[in-house]
Amino acid sequence: MPSVVIKPARDRDEYVVWSTVTESPHGFGDRAQAADLLRWGVRGDPEEPEPVLARVDTVGTSDFTGWGAWDDDGFIFKQVGWLPRPRVFEAARRMGGKACRLRYVLELVDRFDDDDGHYDEVVREYGEDAISLEGERKTAGLAFRQLKRTIEGWNNR
C-alpha cells in the first residue's frame, strides 16, 4: 500500500493521494483532477479512475483494508505529528505550490508530545528548501525501487 486516495470530507469535492511511504500528500484536487492523477499513474501504474473514486466516495479511502476510511480522524505526517483529517487537503494544497516551505505545512500538524528530536531533524533536513508534491513522489519512488532491488537480491541468492 504505497499510496491511497482519500477524501478528507464527505461533503466536499476534495481528494488527496496520500503516500504511506513518505507520510505526506502526493497529489490533490477535485474529482476530475483526481481522476486525471490516477490515469497519469500517480500511484504507480496508470489506472482506471472510476472504480477507485467510487470506493473513495463510499468509504473515504481507496484502501481495501480500510486504512484512511471515514473513522480515521487524521494521519501521521513524516513522523513529526498528527495531521487532522480536516487539514489534509490544505496541507496538500500548500505542498502543491512552487516554493512551499515545510514550516507552512507544519503549521497544520499537531506535533507529537513524545518527540525524540525527529521534528527538529526533519526541519533541519528540509531547512529553507521547498517541500513539494513532486519531490515527495520522487522520494517514494526511490524508496520503493530500493526496496524492490533488495527483495529481488534476496530472491536471487
Stockholm file with secondary structure:
# STOCKHOLM 1.0

chainA/1-157         MPSVVIKPARDRDEYVVWSTVTESPHGFGDRAQAADLLRWGVRGDPEEPEPVLARVDTVGTSDFTGWGAWDDDGFIFKQVGWLPRPRVFEAARRMGGKACRLRYVLELVDRFDDDDGHYDEVVREYGEDAISLEGERKTAGLAFRQLKRTIEGWNNR
#=GR chainA/1-157 SS CCEEEECSCTTSCCEEEEETTTTEEEEEESHHHHHHHHHHTTTSSCCCHHHHHHHHHHHSBSCTTCTTCTTCCEEEETTTEEEEGGGHHHHHHHHTSTTCBHHHHHTTSEECTTCCSHHHHHHHHHTTSBCCHHHHHHHHHHHHHHHHHHHHHHHTC
#=GC SS_cons         CCEEEECSCTTSCCEEEEETTTTEEEEEESHHHHHHHHHHTTTSSCCCHHHHHHHHHHHSBSCTTCTTCTTCCEEEETTTEEEEGGGHHHHHHHHTSTTCBHHHHHTTSEECTTCCSHHHHHHHHHTTSBCCHHHHHHHHHHHHHHHHHHHHHHHTC
//
